[in-house]
Amino acid sequence: MNKLNLKFLSILALIFLAAFSRIIPHMPNFTPVGAIALFGGAYFTNKYYAFLIPIFSLWISDLIINNFLFSFYSGFTFFYPGFEWQYSSFLLITLIGVKYLNVKSFKNIFFATIFSSLLFFIITNFGVWFSGSMYPKNLSGLLMCYLAGLPFYKGTILGFVFYSTFLFGFYETLKYKKILHHS
């Protein structure tokens, strides 16, 4: 197997392993999806794959979670209400990985991870306010929505940091140990 295929398969395997971890019990919002988007954007040389594979892994894990594990909805569902807010935030996070993480230093990965978790929080809570009926459609309602989301942000940021550390750290360790050759 040539080096490029080994790198691609390693990135792919790490992404799907992390996506699988969504079905393991965890605190609310402590998931790998944001880190997967950032990691895919940073490492896939084919930018089509950088966007497609993280979103595809999210969608597959959503199918399993929503239809087989928890059955939140009556009947089989391909997409849940509000998915567009989450998926669009992950596409933007992938773009951060593509544009900002050309140099994979601890500092760059850390700041991209923190910024991405904040971006996810802002977009998805805006989506809850905009699309839902729980909050008045005014500035006060938007602020109430963000305040109600703050307890979930703890899981979000911890998940982003934990899984980014795992994905980037494991992959860079493979490169350092010369299991994968530097590109």
Backbone hydrogen bonds in HBPLUS format (Angstrom, degrees):
<---DONOR---> <-ACCEPTOR-->    atom                        ^
c    i                          cat <-CA-CA->   ^        H-A-AA   ^      H-
h    n   atom  resd res      DA  || num        DHA   H-A  angle D-A-AA Bond
n    s   type  num  typ     dist DA aas  dist angle  dist       angle   num
A0006-LEU N   A0002-ASN O   3.12 MM   4  6.41 157.3  2.17 152.2 159.1     1
A0007-LYS N   A0003-LYS O   2.93 MM   4  6.17 158.0  1.97 153.1 158.8     2
A0008-PHE N   A0004-LEU O   2.92 MM   4  6.14 167.8  1.94 152.5 156.0     3
A0009-LEU N   A0005-ASN O   2.82 MM   4  5.94 167.3  1.84 151.5 155.4     4
A0010-SER N   A0006-LEU O   2.89 MM   4  5.96 147.3  2.00 140.3 149.4     5
A0011-ILE N   A0007-LYS O   2.96 MM   4  6.21 163.4  1.99 155.1 158.7     6
A0012-LEU N   A0008-PHE O   2.91 MM   4  6.09 166.7  1.92 153.0 157.3     7
A0013-ALA N   A0009-LEU O   2.83 MM   4  5.89 160.6  1.87 143.4 149.0     8
A0014-LEU N   A0010-SER O   2.99 MM   4  6.16 162.4  2.03 148.4 152.8     9
A0015-ILE N   A0011-ILE O   3.03 MM   4  6.24 158.5  2.07 150.0 156.0    10
A0016-PHE N   A0012-LEU O   2.98 MM   4  6.26 167.4  2.00 156.8 159.6    11
A0017-LEU N   A0013-ALA O   2.86 MM   4  5.94 151.2  1.95 147.5 156.0    12
A0018-ALA N   A0014-LEU O   2.95 MM   4  6.06 162.9  1.98 146.2 150.9    13
A0019-ALA N   A0015-ILE O   2.87 MM   4  6.09 157.3  1.92 147.6 154.6    14
A0020-PHE N   A0016-PHE O   2.96 MM   4  6.02 151.6  2.04 138.2 145.2    15
A0021-SER N   A0017-LEU O   3.25 MM   4  6.57 135.4  2.46 137.9 148.9    16
A0021-SER N   A0018-ALA O   3.02 MM   3  5.17 131.3  2.26  98.2 111.6    17
A0022-ARG N   A0019-ALA O   3.10 MM   3  5.69 164.3  2.12 114.9 119.9    18
A0023-ILE N   A0020-PHE O   3.14 MM   3  6.13 168.3  2.15 127.0 129.0    19
A0024-ILE N   A0021-SER O   3.18 MM   3  5.34 158.3  2.23 105.9 112.5    20
A0030-PHE N   A0027-MET O   3.10 MM   3  5.56 164.4  2.12 138.5 138.4    21
A0031-THR N   A0029-ASN O   2.99 MM   2  5.54 125.1  2.31 106.4  90.6    22
A0036-ILE N   A0032-PRO O   2.82 MM   4  5.99 152.3  1.90 158.0 167.4    23
A0037-ALA N   A0033-VAL O   3.02 MM   4  6.28 157.1  2.07 149.6 154.4    24
A0038-LEU N   A0034-GLY O   3.04 MM   4  6.31 163.3  2.07 150.0 154.2    25
A0039-PHE N   A0035-ALA O   2.81 MM   4  5.89 165.3  1.83 151.2 155.8    26
A0040-GLY N   A0036-ILE O   2.82 MM   4  5.89 165.9  1.84 150.9 155.3    27
A0041-GLY N   A0037-ALA O   3.02 MM   4  6.11 160.4  2.06 144.3 149.9    28
A0042-ALA N   A0038-LEU O   2.99 MM   4  6.17 143.5  2.12 141.4 151.6    29
A0043-TYR N   A0039-PHE O   2.98 MM   4  6.13 151.2  2.06 153.9 160.4    30
A0044-PHE N   A0040-GLY O   3.07 MM   4  5.64 164.9  2.10 144.0 148.3    31
A0049-TYR N   A0046-ASN O   2.99 MM   3  5.50 122.8  2.32 110.5 122.8    32
A0050-ALA N   A0046-ASN O   3.10 MM   4  6.45 147.7  2.21 141.2 151.0    33
A0051-PHE N   A0047-LYS O   3.24 MM   4  6.45 143.8  2.38 140.4 145.6    34
A0052-LEU N   A0048-TYR O   2.94 MM   4  6.05 167.0  1.96 151.2 155.4    35
A0053-ILE N   A0049-TYR O   2.97 MM   4  5.42 158.2  2.01 136.1 142.8    36
A0056-PHE N   A0052-LEU O   2.80 MM   4  5.90 156.2  1.86 153.9 161.9    37
A0057-SER N   A0053-ILE O   2.87 MM   4  6.03 159.3  1.91 152.6 157.5    38
A0058-LEU N   A0054-PRO O   3.02 MM   4  6.22 151.9  2.10 143.2 150.7    39
A0059-TRP N   A0055-ILE O   2.89 MM   4  6.12 162.3  1.92 149.9 154.8    40
A0060-ILE N   A0056-PHE O   2.91 MM   4  6.11 165.5  1.93 154.7 157.9    41
A0061-SER N   A0057-SER O   3.07 MM   4  6.14 164.8  2.09 142.6 147.3    42
A0062-ASP N   A0058-LEU O   2.78 MM   4  5.98 149.2  1.88 148.5 158.4    43
A0063-LEU N   A0059-TRP O   2.86 MM   4  6.14 155.5  1.92 149.8 156.0    44
A0064-ILE N   A0060-ILE O   3.12 MM   4  6.44 160.1  2.16 151.3 155.5    45
A0065-ILE N   A0061-SER O   2.92 MM   4  6.06 170.0  1.93 151.1 154.3    46
A0066-ASN N   A0062-ASP O   2.77 MM   4  5.72 169.8  1.78 155.2 158.6    47
A0067-ASN N   A0063-LEU O   3.03 MM   4  5.72 146.4  2.14 137.8 145.7    48
A0068-PHE N   A0064-ILE O   2.96 MM   4  5.27 150.2  2.05 134.8 142.1    49
A0069-LEU N   A0064-ILE O   3.06 MM   5  6.37 152.2  2.14 154.1 159.4    50
A0070-PHE N   A0065-ILE O   2.97 MM   5  5.90 163.5  2.00 161.0 163.0    51
A0083-PHE N   A0080-TYR O   3.10 MM   3  5.58 153.8  2.17 142.3 139.1    52
A0085-TRP N   A0082-GLY O   3.15 MM   3  5.79 145.3  2.28 116.9 124.4    53
A0087-TYR N   A0083-PHE O   2.82 MM   4  6.00 179.1  1.82 171.4 171.1    54
A0088-SER N   A0084-GLU O   2.97 MM   4  5.79 154.3  2.04 131.2 138.9    55
A0089-SER N   A0085-TRP O   3.09 MM   4  6.20 149.9  2.18 137.0 145.0    56
A0090-PHE N   A0086-GLN O   3.02 MM   4  6.35 151.8  2.10 150.2 158.0    57
A0091-LEU N   A0087-TYR O   2.96 MM   4  6.28 144.8  2.09 145.3 155.3    58
A0092-LEU N   A0088-SER O   3.04 MM   4  6.32 154.6  2.11 145.8 152.0    59
A0093-ILE N   A0089-SER O   2.92 MM   4  6.19 149.3  2.02 142.7 151.9    60
A0094-THR N   A0090-PHE O   2.90 MM   4  6.09 150.4  1.98 140.7 148.4    61
A0095-LEU N   A0091-LEU O   3.03 MM   4  6.33 151.5  2.11 141.0 148.6    62
A0096-ILE N   A0092-LEU O   2.99 MM   4  6.39 144.0  2.13 141.7 151.4    63
A0097-GLY N   A0093-ILE O   3.04 MM   4  6.44 154.0  2.11 146.5 152.9    64
A0098-VAL N   A0094-THR O   2.88 MM   4  6.24 153.5  1.95 151.2 159.3    65
A0099-LYS N   A0095-LEU O   2.86 MM   4  6.00 170.7  1.87 155.5 157.4    66
A0100-TYR N   A0096-ILE O   2.75 MM   4  5.37 158.1  1.80 145.3 152.7    67
A0101-LEU N   A0097-GLY O   3.32 MM   4  5.09 146.1  2.45 115.0 123.0    68
A0109-ILE N   A0105-SER O   2.97 MM   4  6.16 171.4  1.98 158.5 161.0    69
A0110-PHE N   A0106-PHE O   2.82 MM   4  5.92 161.1  1.86 152.1 158.2    70
A0111-PHE N   A0107-LYS O   2.96 MM   4  6.14 174.6  1.96 157.0 158.1    71
A0112-ALA N   A0108-ASN O   2.93 MM   4  5.99 158.1  1.98 146.3 153.3    72
A0113-THR N   A0109-ILE O   2.88 MM   4  5.94 150.9  1.97 144.4 152.4    73
A0114-ILE N   A0110-PHE O   2.97 MM   4  6.26 165.9  1.99 155.9 158.7    74
A0115-PHE N   A0111-PHE O   2.90 MM   4  5.96 168.6  1.92 149.6 153.5    75
A0116-SER N   A0112-ALA O   2.89 MM   4  5.84 153.5  1.96 138.6 146.6    76
A0117-SER N   A0113-THR O   3.01 MM   4  6.22 154.3  2.08 147.4 153.6    77
A0118-LEU N   A0114-ILE O   3.11 MM   4  6.37 155.4  2.17 148.5 155.1    78
A0119-LEU N   A0115-PHE O   2.85 MM   4  6.10 157.1  1.91 150.2 157.2    79
A0120-PHE N   A0116-SER O   2.90 MM   4  6.10 161.3  1.94 149.0 153.4    80
A0121-PHE N   A0117-SER O   3.05 MM   4  6.24 161.0  2.08 143.2 148.2    81
A0122-ILE N   A0118-LEU O   2.91 MM   4  6.16 164.8  1.93 155.4 158.9    82
A0123-ILE N   A0119-LEU O   2.94 MM   4  6.10 173.6  1.95 157.8 159.5    83
A0124-THR N   A0120-PHE O   2.93 MM   4  5.92 168.3  1.95 154.4 158.0    84
A0125-ASN N   A0121-PHE O   3.09 MM   4  5.93 157.6  2.14 141.4 148.1    85
A0126-PHE N   A0122-ILE O   3.05 MM   4  6.01 148.6  2.15 137.8 146.9    86
A0127-GLY N   A0123-ILE O   2.92 MM   4  6.16 151.2  2.00 144.4 152.8    87
A0128-VAL N   A0124-THR O   3.00 MM   4  6.32 146.7  2.11 141.1 149.3    88
A0129-TRP N   A0125-ASN O   3.05 MM   4  6.29 163.8  2.07 147.9 151.5    89
A0130-PHE N   A0126-PHE O   2.74 MM   4  5.92 171.2  1.75 159.3 162.1    90
A0131-SER N   A0127-GLY O   2.87 MM   4  5.66 164.5  1.89 144.1 149.1    91
A0132-GLY N   A0128-VAL O   2.99 MM   4  5.37 140.7  2.15 132.7 141.6    92
A0142-LEU N   A0138-ASN O   2.98 MM   4  6.31 155.3  2.04 154.0 161.5    93
A0143-LEU N   A0139-LEU O   2.93 MM   4  6.18 163.4  1.96 152.5 156.4    94
A0144-MET N   A0140-SER O   2.91 MM   4  6.14 154.1  1.97 145.7 153.3    95
A0145-CYS N   A0141-GLY O   2.96 MM   4  6.17 151.7  2.04 143.6 151.0    96
A0146-TYR N   A0142-LEU O   2.99 MM   4  6.36 159.0  2.04 151.5 156.6    97
A0147-LEU N   A0143-LEU O   2.89 MM   4  6.11 159.5  1.93 150.0 156.0    98
A0148-ALA N   A0144-MET O   2.87 MM   4  6.06 155.0  1.93 147.2 154.0    99
A0149-GLY N   A0145-CYS O   3.02 MM   4  6.22 133.7  2.25 139.0 151.4   100
A0149-GLY N   A0146-TYR O   3.15 MM   3  5.01 129.0  2.42  91.3 105.0   101
A0150-LEU N   A0147-LEU O   3.25 MM   3  5.30 148.4  2.36  98.8 107.6   102
A0152-PHE N   A0149-GLY O   2.96 MM   3  5.45 135.2  2.16 114.5 126.8   103
A0153-TYR N   A0150-LEU O   2.95 MM   3  5.04 139.0  2.13 102.6 115.0   104
A0156-THR N   A0152-PHE O   3.14 MM   4  6.46 155.3  2.21 145.2 152.7   105
A0157-ILE N   A0153-TYR O   2.85 MM   4  6.04 174.5  1.86 161.9 160.4   106
A0158-LEU N   A0154-LYS O   3.01 MM   4  6.11 163.4  2.04 149.5 154.9   107
A0159-GLY N   A0155-GLY O   2.85 MM   4  5.83 155.0  1.91 142.8 150.1   108
A0160-PHE N   A0156-THR O   2.90 MM   4  6.14 164.6  1.93 155.2 159.3   109
A0161-VAL N   A0157-ILE O   2.95 MM   4  6.09 167.5  1.96 150.3 153.8   110
A0162-PHE N   A0158-LEU O   2.85 MM   4  5.91 168.5  1.86 149.9 154.0   111
A0163-TYR N   A0159-GLY O   2.94 MM   4  5.89 167.2  1.96 150.4 153.8   112
A0164-SER N   A0160-PHE O   2.90 MM   4  5.77 149.2  2.00 139.8 149.2   113
A0165-THR N   A0161-VAL O   2.95 MM   4  5.96 160.4  1.99 145.3 151.1   114
A0166-PHE N   A0162-PHE O   2.95 MM   4  6.25 157.7  2.00 147.2 153.8   115
A0167-LEU N   A0163-TYR O   2.82 MM   4  5.93 176.2  1.82 152.3 153.1   116
A0168-PHE N   A0164-SER O   2.91 MM   4  5.75 154.5  1.97 147.4 153.7   117
A0169-GLY N   A0165-THR O   2.88 MM   4  5.35 141.3  2.03 128.3 140.8   118
A0170-PHE N   A0166-PHE O   2.81 MM   4  5.65 162.2  1.84 145.7 151.3   119
A0171-TYR N   A0167-LEU O   3.08 MM   4  6.11 166.7  2.10 146.8 151.1   120
A0172-GLU N   A0168-PHE O   2.92 MM   4  5.98 165.4  1.95 149.5 154.2   121
A0173-THR N   A0169-GLY O   2.91 MM   4  6.00 145.3  2.04 141.2 150.9   122
A0174-LEU N   A0170-PHE O   2.99 MM   4  6.32 152.5  2.07 147.7 154.5   123
A0175-LYS N   A0171-TYR O   3.06 MM   4  6.45 152.9  2.13 146.6 154.1   124
A0176-TYR N   A0172-GLU O   2.82 MM   4  6.02 158.1  1.87 146.3 152.8   125
A0177-LYS N   A0173-THR O   2.88 MM   4  6.01 157.5  1.93 151.6 156.7   126
A0179-ILE N   A0174-LEU O   2.87 MM   5  5.14 142.4  2.01 166.2 166.4   127
A0180-LEU N   A0174-LEU O   3.13 MM   6  5.66 155.4  2.19 120.0 119.5   128
A0178-LYS N   A0175-LYS O   3.00 MM   3  4.95 151.9  2.08 102.8 109.7   129
